[in-house]
Amino acid sequence: MTEHSEPSRAATEVGAARVVIRPSILYVGTPVMLIASRNPDGTANLAAASSYWALGQMLVIGLEDGGQTIDNVLALPELTVSFPQPELWEAVETIGDTTGKNPVPASKAPRYRHVADKFAAAGLTPRASETVTPPRVAECVLQLEAVVRRVTPGLGEYHLVEAEVTRVHAAPEIVVPGTEHIDPRAWRPMIYSFRHYFGLGAEHGHRPTSDIAGRTP
């Protein structure tokens, strides 16, 4: 670890002083996801997200109101979740402020722009799924197919989507040989932490809206 990345001794001591803060976001470090869903015309929509956790074979995903993804999921309760490697952060960032909705909703207009084919915009390749309609992202080494079982609206500006995984696709190099287990020493997820993109131990970029962009570490 570099000198800048090592926490100070005072910060780790039991009982050391802390300050009370109210961050604008609480993305303390979650995996980046690329969520694909089916548009009304049969084409695929792709969206970047990071509000995610899992219970067994169930995914719990937060989807923002007013987006094409939540509209698609409510119309056809299927999706895929592809987890990109850190090297794909620029592809993720390319579609971070885009929407499949046309016209762009007024609430999104100051920041978002409409993109019909976000796979093409991100330079990513759709790959047909086996148990659901939306495609997977071919470049991602870990891809999940899932069927939505319940959607709970009204959680602030988000819907809570519960989806059951129906198939997992993993590149052989991240699977423990002879098993069905992901090798965490081989698997390198992209982590989204306070609007910055990280691998396991190295930063690969950050969002323009980062609270600390431009500051010296």
C-alpha positions in Angstrom: 0.0 0.0 0.0 1.1 3.6 -0.6 1.6 6.1 2.1 -1.6 7.9 1.1 -3.7 4.7 1.3 -2.6 3.7 4.8 -5.1 4.8 7.5 -3.4 6.8 10.3 -2.9 5.1 13.6 -5.2 7.7 15.3 -8.0 6.8 12.9 -7.9 3.1 13.8 -7.4 3.4 17.6 -10.4 2.4 19.7 -12.0 5.5 21.1 -10.3 7.9 18.6 -12.2 11.1 17.8 -14.7 11.0 15.0 -16.6 13.8 13.3 -20.3 13.8 12.5 -21.0 14.3 8.8 -23.9 14.0 6.3 -22.4 12.8 2.9 -24.5 13.5 -0.2 -24.4 9.8 -1.0 -23.7 6.6 1.0 -22.2 4.4 -1.7 -19.5 3.2 0.7 -18.3 0.6 -1.8 -20.7 -1.6 -3.9 -20.2 -3.5 -7.1 -21.0 -1.8 -10.4 -23.7 -3.6 -12.4 -24.8 -3.3 -16.0 -28.5 -4.1 -16.1 -30.2 -5.0 -19.4 -33.9 -5.0 -19.9 -36.3 -5.2 -22.9 -37.7 -2.1 -24.4 -41.3 -2.0 -25.7 -40.1 -2.3 -29.3 -38.1 -5.4 -28.5 -34.7 -3.8 -28.4 -32.4 -3.9 -25.4 -31.8 -1.2 -22.8 -28.6 -1.1 -20.8 -28.2 0.9 -17.6 -25.4 1.3 -15.0 -26.3 0.8 -11.4 -24.6 0.1 -8.1 -27.4 -0.3 -5.5 -27.4 -4.0 -5.0 -27.2 -6.9 -2.5 -28.0 -10.6 -2.6 -29.8 -13.1 -0.4 -29.1 -16.6 -1.6 -30.3 -16.7 -5.2 -32.3 -13.5 -4.9 -31.0 -10.1 -6.0 -32.3 -6.9 -4.4 -31.7 -3.9 -6.7 -32.5 -0.2 -6.3 -33.8 1.3 -9.6 -34.4 5.0 -10.0 -37.9 6.3 -10.7 -38.5 7.7 -14.2 -35.9 5.6 -15.9 -36.4 3.2 -18.9 -35.2 0.3 -16.9 -37.9 0.4 -14.2 -40.5 0.9 -16.9 -39.2 -2.1 -18.8 -39.0 -4.3 -15.7 -42.6 -3.5 -14.8 -43.8 -4.4 -18.3 -41.6 -7.5 -18.6 -40.3 -8.8 -15.3 -36.9 -10.0 -16.5 -33.4 -8.6 -16.5 -29.8 -9.5 -16.7 -27.0 -8.3 -14.4 -23.5 -8.2 -15.8 -20.6 -7.3 -13.5 -17.9 -5.4 -15.3 -14.2 -5.6 -14.6 -12.4 -2.4 -13.5 -10.9 -1.9 -16.9 -14.4 -1.3 -18.3 -15.0 1.7 -16.1 -15.0 4.1 -19.1 -17.7 2.1 -20.9 -19.8 2.3 -17.7 -19.1 6.0 -17.4 -20.1 6.6 -21.0 -23.7 5.6 -20.3 -23.8 6.9 -16.7 -25.7 10.0 -17.6 -27.9 8.6 -20.4 -31.4 7.3 -20.5 -33.4 5.2 -22.9 -36.5 7.4 -22.4 -37.4 9.7 -25.2 -38.2 12.4 -24.6 -36.0 12.8 -21.6 -38.2 13.3 -18.5 -38.1 16.9 -17.1 -36.6 15.7 -13.9 -33.6 14.2 -15.8 -33.2 16.8 -18.5 -30.6 18.9 -16.8 -28.2 16.0 -16.6 -29.2 13.1 -18.8 -29.4 12.7 -22.6 -31.3 10.1 -24.6 -29.4 7.2 -26.2 -31.3 4.6 -28.0 -28.6 1.9 -28.3 -26.5 2.1 -25.1 -24.7 -1.2 -25.9 -23.2 0.6 -29.0 -22.6 3.8 -27.1 -20.6 2.0 -24.5 -18.8 -0.2 -27.1 -20.2 -3.3 -25.5 -21.6 -6.5 -27.1 -25.0 -8.0 -26.3 -25.1 -11.7 -26.0 -28.3 -13.7 -26.1 -29.5 -15.1 -22.7 -30.8 -18.6 -22.2 -33.6 -18.2 -19.7 -34.8 -14.6 -20.1 -35.3 -12.2 -23.0 -32.8 -9.3 -22.2 -29.2 -10.0 -23.4 -26.1 -10.2 -21.3 -22.9 -8.1 -21.7 -20.4 -10.3 -23.5 -17.3 -8.5 -22.2 -18.2 -9.1 -18.5 -16.8 -12.2 -17.0 -19.7 -12.7 -14.6 -23.3 -12.5 -15.9 -26.6 -13.3 -14.2 -30.0 -13.9 -15.7 -33.0 -13.2 -13.4 -36.8 -13.1 -13.2 -38.3 -10.3 -11.2 -40.5 -11.6 -8.4 -41.6 -8.4 -6.6 -41.2 -4.6 -7.1 -41.8 -2.2 -4.2 -42.3 1.4 -5.1 -42.1 4.5 -3.0 -38.6 4.2 -1.4 -37.7 7.8 -1.9 -36.9 8.2 -5.6 -36.4 4.5 -6.0 -38.1 1.2 -6.6 -36.9 -1.9 -4.8 -36.7 -4.8 -7.2 -36.4 -8.4 -6.0 -35.2 -10.8 -8.7 -34.5 -14.5 -8.6 -31.4 -15.6 -10.5 -32.2 -18.3 -13.1 -28.7 -18.7 -14.6 -25.1 -17.7 -13.8 -22.5 -17.4 -16.5 -18.9 -17.1 -15.4 -15.6 -17.1 -17.3 -13.6 -20.3 -16.6 -10.7 -18.3 -15.2 -12.8 -17.0 -12.3 -14.2 -20.4 -11.3 -12.4 -22.8 -9.0 -11.5 -25.8 -11.2 -13.8 -28.8 -10.7 -16.3 -26.7 -8.7 -19.2 -24.3 -9.2 -17.6 -21.7 -7.0 -16.3 -18.2 -8.0 -12.7 -17.8 -7.0 -12.5 -14.5 -5.1 -8.8 -14.4 -5.7 -9.3 -14.5 -9.5 -12.5 -12.4 -9.6 -11.9 -8.7 -9.8 -15.1 -6.7 -9.5 -15.4 -3.0 -10.2 -16.3 -1.2 -7.0 -18.2 2.1 -6.9 -17.3 4.1 -3.8 -18.4 7.7 -3.3 -18.6 8.2 -7.1 -15.1 6.8 -7.8 -14.4 3.5 -9.6 -12.0 1.1 -8.0 -10.6 -2.4 -8.6 -9.4 -4.3 -5.5 -6.8 -1.8 -4.3 -6.4 0.5 -7.3 -8.6 3.4 -8.5 -9.4 3.4 -12.2 -11.3 6.6 -12.5 -14.1 8.7 -10.9 -17.4 10.3 -11.7 -17.3 14.0 -12.7 -19.7 14.6 -9.8 -17.3 13.3 -7.2 -17.2 15.3 -4.0 -13.4 15.2 -4.0 -12.6 15.4 -7.7 -9.5 17.5 -8.4 -8.3 17.4 -4.8 -4.9 16.1 -3.9 -5.1 12.8 -1.9 
